[in-house]
Amino acid sequence: MPYVLISTQIRMEVGPTMVGDEHSDQHLMDYLGAIKRNVLGNHFWEYYVNDAPRIVLDKLEKYGYRVVSMTGVGQTLVWCLHKE
């Protein structure tokens, strides 16, 4: 999977950071130390880490990913990363 989306809401400095969904690469989720959860009211699963986005971005860079774009949506920040 060459693309990854990560996001955080409200508190960018401390996390948590959402790093994937139920279709994400399991090896990558293990590398990030992600935990799979289903939030009440959502019909999907997501992976998250308690790390701040900066920590996650550093880990993903070491794993070969590069930021393609970043945007803010309301109180949510989203980064798109790609791996060659």
PyMOL Python script that loads the backbone (N, CA, C, O; Angstrom):
from pymol import cmd

cmd.read_pdbstr("""\
ATOM      1  N   MET A   1       0.845  -1.171   0.000  1.00  0.00           N
ATOM      2  CA  MET A   1       0.000   0.000   0.000  1.00  0.00           C
ATOM      3  C   MET A   1       0.895   1.239   0.000  1.00  0.00           C
ATOM      4  O   MET A   1       1.523   1.541   1.015  1.00  0.00           O
ATOM      5  N   PRO A   2       0.961   1.940  -1.088  1.00  0.00           N
ATOM      6  CA  PRO A   2       1.897   3.058  -1.158  1.00  0.00           C
ATOM      7  C   PRO A   2       1.410   4.350  -0.489  1.00  0.00           C
ATOM      8  O   PRO A   2       2.221   5.244  -0.250  1.00  0.00           O
ATOM      9  N   TYR A   3       0.114   4.478  -0.179  1.00  0.00           N
ATOM     10  CA  TYR A   3      -0.398   5.707   0.432  1.00  0.00           C
ATOM     11  C   TYR A   3      -0.867   5.451   1.857  1.00  0.00           C
ATOM     12  O   TYR A   3      -1.412   4.394   2.176  1.00  0.00           O
ATOM     13  N   VAL A   4      -0.639   6.453   2.706  1.00  0.00           N
ATOM     14  CA  VAL A   4      -1.105   6.413   4.087  1.00  0.00           C
ATOM     15  C   VAL A   4      -1.698   7.774   4.413  1.00  0.00           C
ATOM     16  O   VAL A   4      -1.127   8.805   4.057  1.00  0.00           O
ATOM     17  N   LEU A   5      -2.843   7.782   5.089  1.00  0.00           N
ATOM     18  CA  LEU A   5      -3.429   9.007   5.619  1.00  0.00           C
ATOM     19  C   LEU A   5      -3.329   8.951   7.131  1.00  0.00           C
ATOM     20  O   LEU A   5      -3.689   7.945   7.742  1.00  0.00           O
ATOM     21  N   ILE A   6      -2.842  10.024   7.738  1.00  0.00           N
ATOM     22  CA  ILE A   6      -2.884  10.126   9.194  1.00  0.00           C
ATOM     23  C   ILE A   6      -3.608  11.413   9.542  1.00  0.00           C
ATOM     24  O   ILE A   6      -3.613  12.365   8.761  1.00  0.00           O
ATOM     25  N   SER A   7      -4.217  11.437  10.716  1.00  0.00           N
ATOM     26  CA  SER A   7      -4.957  12.636  11.117  1.00  0.00           C
ATOM     27  C   SER A   7      -4.959  12.774  12.627  1.00  0.00           C
ATOM     28  O   SER A   7      -4.725  11.814  13.362  1.00  0.00           O
ATOM     29  N   THR A   8      -5.227  13.987  13.066  1.00  0.00           N
ATOM     30  CA  THR A   8      -5.383  14.260  14.489  1.00  0.00           C
ATOM     31  C   THR A   8      -6.443  15.338  14.641  1.00  0.00           C
ATOM     32  O   THR A   8      -6.651  16.153  13.742  1.00  0.00           O
ATOM     33  N   GLN A   9      -7.103  15.333  15.777  1.00  0.00           N
ATOM     34  CA  GLN A   9      -8.155  16.313  16.033  1.00  0.00           C
ATOM     35  C   GLN A   9      -7.777  17.186  17.227  1.00  0.00           C
ATOM     36  O   GLN A   9      -7.303  16.690  18.249  1.00  0.00           O
ATOM     37  N   ILE A  10      -7.988  18.450  17.088  1.00  0.00           N
ATOM     38  CA  ILE A  10      -7.894  19.451  18.147  1.00  0.00           C
ATOM     39  C   ILE A  10      -6.483  19.610  18.724  1.00  0.00           C
ATOM     40  O   ILE A  10      -5.898  20.684  18.585  1.00  0.00           O
ATOM     41  N   ARG A  11      -5.915  18.584  19.363  1.00  0.00           N
ATOM     42  CA  ARG A  11      -4.641  18.703  20.072  1.00  0.00           C
ATOM     43  C   ARG A  11      -3.494  18.107  19.270  1.00  0.00           C
ATOM     44  O   ARG A  11      -3.136  16.947  19.473  1.00  0.00           O
ATOM     45  N   MET A  12      -2.915  18.878  18.367  1.00  0.00           N
ATOM     46  CA  MET A  12      -1.830  18.400  17.522  1.00  0.00           C
ATOM     47  C   MET A  12      -0.562  18.100  18.323  1.00  0.00           C
ATOM     48  O   MET A  12       0.224  17.247  17.911  1.00  0.00           O
ATOM     49  N   GLU A  13      -0.344  18.767  19.440  1.00  0.00           N
ATOM     50  CA  GLU A  13       0.910  18.637  20.179  1.00  0.00           C
ATOM     51  C   GLU A  13       1.051  17.316  20.934  1.00  0.00           C
ATOM     52  O   GLU A  13       2.169  16.877  21.201  1.00  0.00           O
ATOM     53  N   VAL A  14      -0.055  16.687  21.276  1.00  0.00           N
ATOM     54  CA  VAL A  14       0.025  15.520  22.157  1.00  0.00           C
ATOM     55  C   VAL A  14      -0.614  14.251  21.602  1.00  0.00           C
ATOM     56  O   VAL A  14      -0.390  13.177  22.161  1.00  0.00           O
ATOM     57  N   GLY A  15      -1.392  14.324  20.539  1.00  0.00           N
ATOM     58  CA  GLY A  15      -2.068  13.152  20.025  1.00  0.00           C
ATOM     59  C   GLY A  15      -3.413  12.965  20.702  1.00  0.00           C
ATOM     60  O   GLY A  15      -3.817  13.841  21.466  1.00  0.00           O
ATOM     61  N   PRO A  16      -4.117  11.893  20.471  1.00  0.00           N
ATOM     62  CA  PRO A  16      -3.702  10.740  19.674  1.00  0.00           C
ATOM     63  C   PRO A  16      -3.713  11.045  18.174  1.00  0.00           C
ATOM     64  O   PRO A  16      -4.251  12.061  17.733  1.00  0.00           O
ATOM     65  N   THR A  17      -3.110  10.148  17.410  1.00  0.00           N
ATOM     66  CA  THR A  17      -3.053  10.281  15.961  1.00  0.00           C
ATOM     67  C   THR A  17      -3.690   9.051  15.326  1.00  0.00           C
ATOM     68  O   THR A  17      -3.330   7.919  15.649  1.00  0.00           O
ATOM     69  N   MET A  18      -4.633   9.280  14.426  1.00  0.00           N
ATOM     70  CA  MET A  18      -5.250   8.182  13.681  1.00  0.00           C
ATOM     71  C   MET A  18      -4.304   7.822  12.534  1.00  0.00           C
ATOM     72  O   MET A  18      -3.860   8.692  11.786  1.00  0.00           O
ATOM     73  N   VAL A  19      -4.005   6.532  12.407  1.00  0.00           N
ATOM     74  CA  VAL A  19      -2.996   6.112  11.430  1.00  0.00           C
ATOM     75  C   VAL A  19      -3.492   5.100  10.404  1.00  0.00           C
ATOM     76  O   VAL A  19      -2.728   4.717   9.517  1.00  0.00           O
ATOM     77  N   GLY A  20      -4.745   4.652  10.492  1.00  0.00           N
ATOM     78  CA  GLY A  20      -5.216   3.687   9.511  1.00  0.00           C
ATOM     79  C   GLY A  20      -6.631   3.226   9.769  1.00  0.00           C
ATOM     80  O   GLY A  20      -7.273   3.623  10.741  1.00  0.00           O
ATOM     81  N   ASP A  21      -7.106   2.369   8.861  1.00  0.00           N
ATOM     82  CA  ASP A  21      -8.427   1.765   8.999  1.00  0.00           C
ATOM     83  C   ASP A  21      -8.292   0.248   8.939  1.00  0.00           C
ATOM     84  O   ASP A  21      -7.182  -0.284   8.938  1.00  0.00           O
ATOM     85  N   GLU A  22      -9.421  -0.440   8.889  1.00  0.00           N
ATOM     86  CA  GLU A  22      -9.382  -1.906   8.938  1.00  0.00           C
ATOM     87  C   GLU A  22      -8.688  -2.533   7.736  1.00  0.00           C
ATOM     88  O   GLU A  22      -8.375  -3.723   7.767  1.00  0.00           O
ATOM     89  N   HIS A  23      -8.440  -1.770   6.685  1.00  0.00           N
ATOM     90  CA  HIS A  23      -7.780  -2.285   5.489  1.00  0.00           C
ATOM     91  C   HIS A  23      -6.294  -1.925   5.438  1.00  0.00           C
ATOM     92  O   HIS A  23      -5.636  -2.195   4.433  1.00  0.00           O
ATOM     93  N   SER A  24      -5.762  -1.333   6.482  1.00  0.00           N
ATOM     94  CA  SER A  24      -4.373  -0.884   6.504  1.00  0.00           C
ATOM     95  C   SER A  24      -3.397  -2.054   6.594  1.00  0.00           C
ATOM     96  O   SER A  24      -3.749  -3.148   7.036  1.00  0.00           O
ATOM     97  N   ASP A  25      -2.174  -1.796   6.168  1.00  0.00           N
ATOM     98  CA  ASP A  25      -1.088  -2.776   6.213  1.00  0.00           C
ATOM     99  C   ASP A  25      -0.788  -3.133   7.674  1.00  0.00           C
ATOM    100  O   ASP A  25      -0.381  -2.279   8.462  1.00  0.00           O
ATOM    101  N   GLN A  26      -0.995  -4.397   8.017  1.00  0.00           N
ATOM    102  CA  GLN A  26      -0.827  -4.838   9.400  1.00  0.00           C
ATOM    103  C   GLN A  26       0.620  -4.666   9.875  1.00  0.00           C
ATOM    104  O   GLN A  26       0.847  -4.310  11.032  1.00  0.00           O
ATOM    105  N   HIS A  27       1.593  -4.914   9.002  1.00  0.00           N
ATOM    106  CA  HIS A  27       2.999  -4.755   9.390  1.00  0.00           C
ATOM    107  C   HIS A  27       3.309  -3.300   9.741  1.00  0.00           C
ATOM    108  O   HIS A  27       4.033  -3.026  10.698  1.00  0.00           O
ATOM    109  N   LEU A  28       2.757  -2.375   8.962  1.00  0.00           N
ATOM    110  CA  LEU A  28       2.961  -0.955   9.229  1.00  0.00           C
ATOM    111  C   LEU A  28       2.291  -0.560  10.546  1.00  0.00           C
ATOM    112  O   LEU A  28       2.867   0.191  11.332  1.00  0.00           O
ATOM    113  N   MET A  29       1.093  -1.057  10.787  1.00  0.00           N
ATOM    114  CA  MET A  29       0.391  -0.742  12.034  1.00  0.00           C
ATOM    115  C   MET A  29       1.176  -1.279  13.233  1.00  0.00           C
ATOM    116  O   MET A  29       1.257  -0.618  14.268  1.00  0.00           O
ATOM    117  N   ASP A  30       1.753  -2.476  13.094  1.00  0.00           N
ATOM    118  CA  ASP A  30       2.580  -3.032  14.170  1.00  0.00           C
ATOM    119  C   ASP A  30       3.817  -2.173  14.400  1.00  0.00           C
ATOM    120  O   ASP A  30       4.188  -1.910  15.543  1.00  0.00           O
ATOM    121  N   TYR A  31       4.458  -1.735  13.312  1.00  0.00           N
ATOM    122  CA  TYR A  31       5.641  -0.886  13.406  1.00  0.00           C
ATOM    123  C   TYR A  31       5.333   0.412  14.159  1.00  0.00           C
ATOM    124  O   TYR A  31       6.138   0.881  14.963  1.00  0.00           O
ATOM    125  N   LEU A  32       4.159   0.983  13.886  1.00  0.00           N
ATOM    126  CA  LEU A  32       3.763   2.227  14.546  1.00  0.00           C
ATOM    127  C   LEU A  32       3.269   2.012  15.980  1.00  0.00           C
ATOM    128  O   LEU A  32       3.136   2.968  16.743  1.00  0.00           O
ATOM    129  N   GLY A  33       2.998   0.758  16.342  1.00  0.00           N
ATOM    130  CA  GLY A  33       2.446   0.469  17.664  1.00  0.00           C
ATOM    131  C   GLY A  33       0.982   0.836  17.768  1.00  0.00           C
ATOM    132  O   GLY A  33       0.496   1.195  18.841  1.00  0.00           O
ATOM    133  N   ALA A  34       0.277   0.746  16.645  1.00  0.00           N
ATOM    134  CA  ALA A  34      -1.127   1.176  16.576  1.00  0.00           C
ATOM    135  C   ALA A  34      -2.071   0.182  17.242  1.00  0.00           C
ATOM    136  O   ALA A  34      -1.827  -1.024  17.270  1.00  0.00           O
ATOM    137  N   ILE A  35      -3.146   0.726  17.770  1.00  0.00           N
ATOM    138  CA  ILE A  35      -4.200  -0.056  18.415  1.00  0.00           C
ATOM    139  C   ILE A  35      -5.465   0.079  17.572  1.00  0.00           C
ATOM    140  O   ILE A  35      -5.834   1.178  17.160  1.00  0.00           O
ATOM    141  N   LYS A  36      -6.127  -1.058  17.322  1.00  0.00           N
ATOM    142  CA  LYS A  36      -7.353  -1.064  16.517  1.00  0.00           C
ATOM    143  C   LYS A  36      -8.550  -0.859  17.441  1.00  0.00           C
ATOM    144  O   LYS A  36      -8.653  -1.488  18.494  1.00  0.00           O
ATOM    145  N   ARG A  37      -9.454   0.033  17.030  1.00  0.00           N
ATOM    146  CA  ARG A  37     -10.636   0.284  17.853  1.00  0.00           C
ATOM    147  C   ARG A  37     -11.838   0.608  16.962  1.00  0.00           C
ATOM    148  O   ARG A  37     -11.706   0.989  15.799  1.00  0.00           O
ATOM    149  N   ASN A  38     -13.010   0.437  17.567  1.00  0.00           N
ATOM    150  CA  ASN A  38     -14.262   0.823  16.930  1.00  0.00           C
ATOM    151  C   ASN A  38     -14.952   1.800  17.866  1.00  0.00           C
ATOM    152  O   ASN A  38     -15.350   1.434  18.972  1.00  0.00           O
ATOM    153  N   VAL A  39     -15.092   3.032  17.425  1.00  0.00           N
ATOM    154  CA  VAL A  39     -15.725   4.070  18.248  1.00  0.00           C
ATOM    155  C   VAL A  39     -17.236   3.915  18.163  1.00  0.00           C
ATOM    156  O   VAL A  39     -17.783   3.725  17.077  1.00  0.00           O
ATOM    157  N   LEU A  40     -17.904   3.995  19.287  1.00  0.00           N
ATOM    158  CA  LEU A  40     -19.353   3.860  19.340  1.00  0.00           C
ATOM    159  C   LEU A  40     -20.016   4.804  18.344  1.00  0.00           C
ATOM    160  O   LEU A  40     -19.743   6.004  18.334  1.00  0.00           O
ATOM    161  N   GLY A  41     -20.879   4.256  17.516  1.00  0.00           N
ATOM    162  CA  GLY A  41     -21.580   5.050  16.514  1.00  0.00           C
ATOM    163  C   GLY A  41     -20.955   4.982  15.133  1.00  0.00           C
ATOM    164  O   GLY A  41     -21.606   5.311  14.141  1.00  0.00           O
ATOM    165  N   ASN A  42     -19.693   4.557  15.054  1.00  0.00           N
ATOM    166  CA  ASN A  42     -19.035   4.402  13.749  1.00  0.00           C
ATOM    167  C   ASN A  42     -19.223   2.974  13.247  1.00  0.00           C
ATOM    168  O   ASN A  42     -19.236   2.036  14.044  1.00  0.00           O
ATOM    169  N   HIS A  43     -19.366   2.802  11.952  1.00  0.00           N
ATOM    170  CA  HIS A  43     -19.528   1.471  11.375  1.00  0.00           C
ATOM    171  C   HIS A  43     -18.219   0.955  10.792  1.00  0.00           C
ATOM    172  O   HIS A  43     -18.229   0.058   9.948  1.00  0.00           O
ATOM    173  N   PHE A  44     -17.095   1.510  11.230  1.00  0.00           N
ATOM    174  CA  PHE A  44     -15.786   1.107  10.728  1.00  0.00           C
ATOM    175  C   PHE A  44     -14.795   1.048  11.892  1.00  0.00           C
ATOM    176  O   PHE A  44     -15.032   1.597  12.968  1.00  0.00           O
ATOM    177  N   TRP A  45     -13.687   0.369  11.641  1.00  0.00           N
ATOM    178  CA  TRP A  45     -12.596   0.269  12.611  1.00  0.00           C
ATOM    179  C   TRP A  45     -11.495   1.237  12.207  1.00  0.00           C
ATOM    180  O   TRP A  45     -11.339   1.556  11.028  1.00  0.00           O
ATOM    181  N   GLU A  46     -10.733   1.701  13.191  1.00  0.00           N
ATOM    182  CA  GLU A  46      -9.607   2.591  12.915  1.00  0.00           C
ATOM    183  C   GLU A  46      -8.434   2.202  13.804  1.00  0.00           C
ATOM    184  O   GLU A  46      -8.605   1.624  14.878  1.00  0.00           O
ATOM    185  N   TYR A  47      -7.246   2.534  13.329  1.00  0.00           N
ATOM    186  CA  TYR A  47      -6.034   2.345  14.118  1.00  0.00           C
ATOM    187  C   TYR A  47      -5.570   3.704  14.620  1.00  0.00           C
ATOM    188  O   TYR A  47      -5.630   4.694  13.892  1.00  0.00           O
ATOM    189  N   TYR A  48      -5.108   3.750  15.867  1.00  0.00           N
ATOM    190  CA  TYR A  48      -4.602   4.994  16.418  1.00  0.00           C
ATOM    191  C   TYR A  48      -3.382   4.709  17.286  1.00  0.00           C
ATOM    192  O   TYR A  48      -3.170   3.587  17.746  1.00  0.00           O
ATOM    193  N   VAL A  49      -2.597   5.743  17.493  1.00  0.00           N
ATOM    194  CA  VAL A  49      -1.481   5.697  18.438  1.00  0.00           C
ATOM    195  C   VAL A  49      -1.632   6.902  19.369  1.00  0.00           C
ATOM    196  O   VAL A  49      -2.269   7.892  19.009  1.00  0.00           O
ATOM    197  N   ASN A  50      -1.060   6.818  20.536  1.00  0.00           N
ATOM    198  CA  ASN A  50      -1.130   7.933  21.473  1.00  0.00           C
ATOM    199  C   ASN A  50      -0.061   8.989  21.206  1.00  0.00           C
ATOM    200  O   ASN A  50      -0.035  10.028  21.865  1.00  0.00           O
ATOM    201  N   ASP A  51       0.815   8.727  20.245  1.00  0.00           N
ATOM    202  CA  ASP A  51       1.880   9.673  19.899  1.00  0.00           C
ATOM    203  C   ASP A  51       1.318  10.899  19.187  1.00  0.00           C
ATOM    204  O   ASP A  51       0.264  10.850  18.552  1.00  0.00           O
ATOM    205  N   ALA A  52       2.054  11.992  19.315  1.00  0.00           N
ATOM    206  CA  ALA A  52       1.736  13.207  18.563  1.00  0.00           C
ATOM    207  C   ALA A  52       2.039  12.968  17.080  1.00  0.00           C
ATOM    208  O   ALA A  52       2.874  12.123  16.756  1.00  0.00           O
ATOM    209  N   PRO A  53       1.382  13.692  16.182  1.00  0.00           N
ATOM    210  CA  PRO A  53       1.625  13.509  14.744  1.00  0.00           C
ATOM    211  C   PRO A  53       3.101  13.630  14.348  1.00  0.00           C
ATOM    212  O   PRO A  53       3.558  12.911  13.460  1.00  0.00           O
ATOM    213  N   ARG A  54       3.843  14.520  14.990  1.00  0.00           N
ATOM    214  CA  ARG A  54       5.258  14.687  14.661  1.00  0.00           C
ATOM    215  C   ARG A  54       6.036  13.390  14.861  1.00  0.00           C
ATOM    216  O   ARG A  54       6.897  13.052  14.049  1.00  0.00           O
ATOM    217  N   ILE A  55       5.740  12.670  15.928  1.00  0.00           N
ATOM    218  CA  ILE A  55       6.405  11.396  16.207  1.00  0.00           C
ATOM    219  C   ILE A  55       6.044  10.375  15.129  1.00  0.00           C
ATOM    220  O   ILE A  55       6.908   9.649  14.637  1.00  0.00           O
ATOM    221  N   VAL A  56       4.762  10.326  14.768  1.00  0.00           N
ATOM    222  CA  VAL A  56       4.298   9.392  13.732  1.00  0.00           C
ATOM    223  C   VAL A  56       4.944   9.728  12.385  1.00  0.00           C
ATOM    224  O   VAL A  56       5.392   8.832  11.669  1.00  0.00           O
ATOM    225  N   LEU A  57       4.990  11.008  12.043  1.00  0.00           N
ATOM    226  CA  LEU A  57       5.611  11.415  10.781  1.00  0.00           C
ATOM    227  C   LEU A  57       7.087  11.035  10.749  1.00  0.00           C
ATOM    228  O   LEU A  57       7.584  10.606   9.708  1.00  0.00           O
ATOM    229  N   ASP A  58       7.797  11.182  11.866  1.00  0.00           N
ATOM    230  CA  ASP A  58       9.206  10.772  11.932  1.00  0.00           C
ATOM    231  C   ASP A  58       9.354   9.272  11.706  1.00  0.00           C
ATOM    232  O   ASP A  58      10.238   8.838  10.968  1.00  0.00           O
ATOM    233  N   LYS A  59       8.488   8.478  12.341  1.00  0.00           N
ATOM    234  CA  LYS A  59       8.535   7.022  12.166  1.00  0.00           C
ATOM    235  C   LYS A  59       8.250   6.628  10.718  1.00  0.00           C
ATOM    236  O   LYS A  59       8.919   5.759  10.159  1.00  0.00           O
ATOM    237  N   LEU A  60       7.253   7.274  10.118  1.00  0.00           N
ATOM    238  CA  LEU A  60       6.904   6.952   8.734  1.00  0.00           C
ATOM    239  C   LEU A  60       8.020   7.348   7.771  1.00  0.00           C
ATOM    240  O   LEU A  60       8.243   6.659   6.776  1.00  0.00           O
ATOM    241  N   GLU A  61       8.714   8.428   8.046  1.00  0.00           N
ATOM    242  CA  GLU A  61       9.845   8.822   7.205  1.00  0.00           C
ATOM    243  C   GLU A  61      10.943   7.757   7.261  1.00  0.00           C
ATOM    244  O   GLU A  61      11.527   7.417   6.233  1.00  0.00           O
ATOM    245  N   LYS A  62      11.228   7.231   8.456  1.00  0.00           N
ATOM    246  CA  LYS A  62      12.223   6.169   8.606  1.00  0.00           C
ATOM    247  C   LYS A  62      11.798   4.903   7.868  1.00  0.00           C
ATOM    248  O   LYS A  62      12.646   4.114   7.452  1.00  0.00           O
ATOM    249  N   TYR A  63      10.502   4.708   7.705  1.00  0.00           N
ATOM    250  CA  TYR A  63       9.943   3.530   7.025  1.00  0.00           C
ATOM    251  C   TYR A  63       9.859   3.744   5.511  1.00  0.00           C
ATOM    252  O   TYR A  63       9.459   2.840   4.778  1.00  0.00           O
ATOM    253  N   GLY A  64      10.239   4.949   5.039  1.00  0.00           N
ATOM    254  CA  GLY A  64      10.286   5.215   3.608  1.00  0.00           C
ATOM    255  C   GLY A  64       9.163   6.071   3.051  1.00  0.00           C
ATOM    256  O   GLY A  64       9.088   6.267   1.838  1.00  0.00           O
ATOM    257  N   TYR A  65       8.298   6.580   3.894  1.00  0.00           N
ATOM    258  CA  TYR A  65       7.185   7.413   3.441  1.00  0.00           C
ATOM    259  C   TYR A  65       7.585   8.885   3.394  1.00  0.00           C
ATOM    260  O   TYR A  65       8.417   9.337   4.181  1.00  0.00           O
ATOM    261  N   ARG A  66       6.987   9.622   2.468  1.00  0.00           N
ATOM    262  CA  ARG A  66       7.204  11.059   2.332  1.00  0.00           C
ATOM    263  C   ARG A  66       5.847  11.761   2.292  1.00  0.00           C
ATOM    264  O   ARG A  66       4.896  11.246   1.706  1.00  0.00           O
ATOM    265  N   VAL A  67       5.761  12.937   2.916  1.00  0.00           N
ATOM    266  CA  VAL A  67       4.519  13.707   2.912  1.00  0.00           C
ATOM    267  C   VAL A  67       4.260  14.230   1.505  1.00  0.00           C
ATOM    268  O   VAL A  67       5.131  14.842   0.888  1.00  0.00           O
ATOM    269  N   VAL A  68       3.046  13.980   1.004  1.00  0.00           N
ATOM    270  CA  VAL A  68       2.616  14.472  -0.300  1.00  0.00           C
ATOM    271  C   VAL A  68       1.813  15.757  -0.128  1.00  0.00           C
ATOM    272  O   VAL A  68       1.992  16.718  -0.876  1.00  0.00           O
ATOM    273  N   SER A  69       0.927  15.760   0.867  1.00  0.00           N
ATOM    274  CA  SER A  69       0.108  16.938   1.123  1.00  0.00           C
ATOM    275  C   SER A  69      -0.375  16.930   2.567  1.00  0.00           C
ATOM    276  O   SER A  69      -0.330  15.914   3.262  1.00  0.00           O
ATOM    277  N   MET A  70      -0.837  18.096   2.988  1.00  0.00           N
ATOM    278  CA  MET A  70      -1.374  18.266   4.336  1.00  0.00           C
ATOM    279  C   MET A  70      -2.455  19.325   4.264  1.00  0.00           C
ATOM    280  O   MET A  70      -2.329  20.299   3.522  1.00  0.00           O
ATOM    281  N   THR A  71      -3.528  19.136   5.038  1.00  0.00           N
ATOM    282  CA  THR A  71      -4.614  20.117   5.047  1.00  0.00           C
ATOM    283  C   THR A  71      -5.293  20.121   6.406  1.00  0.00           C
ATOM    284  O   THR A  71      -5.154  19.185   7.193  1.00  0.00           O
ATOM    285  N   GLY A  72      -6.018  21.177   6.661  1.00  0.00           N
ATOM    286  CA  GLY A  72      -6.831  21.270   7.852  1.00  0.00           C
ATOM    287  C   GLY A  72      -8.296  21.269   7.462  1.00  0.00           C
ATOM    288  O   GLY A  72      -8.702  21.958   6.526  1.00  0.00           O
ATOM    289  N   VAL A  73      -9.089  20.486   8.191  1.00  0.00           N
ATOM    290  CA  VAL A  73     -10.526  20.403   7.942  1.00  0.00           C
ATOM    291  C   VAL A  73     -11.217  20.632   9.281  1.00  0.00           C
ATOM    292  O   VAL A  73     -11.261  19.728  10.116  1.00  0.00           O
ATOM    293  N   GLY A  74     -11.757  21.829   9.494  1.00  0.00           N
ATOM    294  CA  GLY A  74     -12.334  22.141  10.803  1.00  0.00           C
ATOM    295  C   GLY A  74     -11.248  22.087  11.852  1.00  0.00           C
ATOM    296  O   GLY A  74     -10.258  22.814  11.761  1.00  0.00           O
ATOM    297  N   GLN A  75     -11.420  21.229  12.853  1.00  0.00           N
ATOM    298  CA  GLN A  75     -10.412  21.061  13.903  1.00  0.00           C
ATOM    299  C   GLN A  75      -9.578  19.801  13.696  1.00  0.00           C
ATOM    300  O   GLN A  75      -8.952  19.308  14.634  1.00  0.00           O
ATOM    301  N   THR A  76      -9.568  19.281  12.479  1.00  0.00           N
ATOM    302  CA  THR A  76      -8.815  18.083  12.142  1.00  0.00           C
ATOM    303  C   THR A  76      -7.703  18.434  11.169  1.00  0.00           C
ATOM    304  O   THR A  76      -7.895  19.215  10.237  1.00  0.00           O
ATOM    305  N   LEU A  77      -6.539  17.844  11.401  1.00  0.00           N
ATOM    306  CA  LEU A  77      -5.409  17.980  10.471  1.00  0.00           C
ATOM    307  C   LEU A  77      -5.177  16.628   9.815  1.00  0.00           C
ATOM    308  O   LEU A  77      -5.230  15.597  10.484  1.00  0.00           O
ATOM    309  N   VAL A  78      -4.920  16.624   8.509  1.00  0.00           N
ATOM    310  CA  VAL A  78      -4.748  15.385   7.752  1.00  0.00           C
ATOM    311  C   VAL A  78      -3.469  15.488   6.919  1.00  0.00           C
ATOM    312  O   VAL A  78      -3.227  16.489   6.244  1.00  0.00           O
ATOM    313  N   TRP A  79      -2.655  14.423   6.983  1.00  0.00           N
ATOM    314  CA  TRP A  79      -1.456  14.313   6.159  1.00  0.00           C
ATOM    315  C   TRP A  79      -1.612  13.117   5.236  1.00  0.00           C
ATOM    316  O   TRP A  79      -2.089  12.063   5.655  1.00  0.00           O
ATOM    317  N   CYS A  80      -1.212  13.276   3.981  1.00  0.00           N
ATOM    318  CA  CYS A  80      -1.163  12.177   3.023  1.00  0.00           C
ATOM    319  C   CYS A  80       0.309  11.887   2.751  1.00  0.00           C
ATOM    320  O   CYS A  80       1.079  12.786   2.414  1.00  0.00           O
ATOM    321  N   LEU A  81       0.686  10.628   2.900  1.00  0.00           N
ATOM    322  CA  LEU A  81       2.077  10.212   2.674  1.00  0.00           C
ATOM    323  C   LEU A  81       2.120   9.131   1.602  1.00  0.00           C
ATOM    324  O   LEU A  81       1.156   8.386   1.419  1.00  0.00           O
ATOM    325  N   HIS A  82       3.245   9.051   0.897  1.00  0.00           N
ATOM    326  CA  HIS A  82       3.426   8.068  -0.168  1.00  0.00           C
ATOM    327  C   HIS A  82       4.786   7.406  -0.025  1.00  0.00           C
ATOM    328  O   HIS A  82       5.767   8.035   0.372  1.00  0.00           O
ATOM    329  N   LYS A  83       4.820   6.121  -0.360  1.00  0.00           N
ATOM    330  CA  LYS A  83       6.064   5.359  -0.339  1.00  0.00           C
ATOM    331  C   LYS A  83       6.321   4.836  -1.739  1.00  0.00           C
ATOM    332  O   LYS A  83       5.452   4.210  -2.345  1.00  0.00           O
ATOM    333  N   GLU A  84       7.526   5.097  -2.255  1.00  0.00           N
ATOM    334  CA  GLU A  84       7.888   4.626  -3.610  1.00  0.00           C
ATOM    335  C   GLU A  84       8.012   3.126  -3.629  1.00  0.00           C
ATOM    336  O   GLU A  84       8.308   2.544  -4.673  1.00  0.00           O
TER     337      GLU A  84
END
""", "prot")
cmd.dss("prot")
cmd.show_as("cartoon", "prot")
cmd.util.cbc("prot")
cmd.orient("prot")
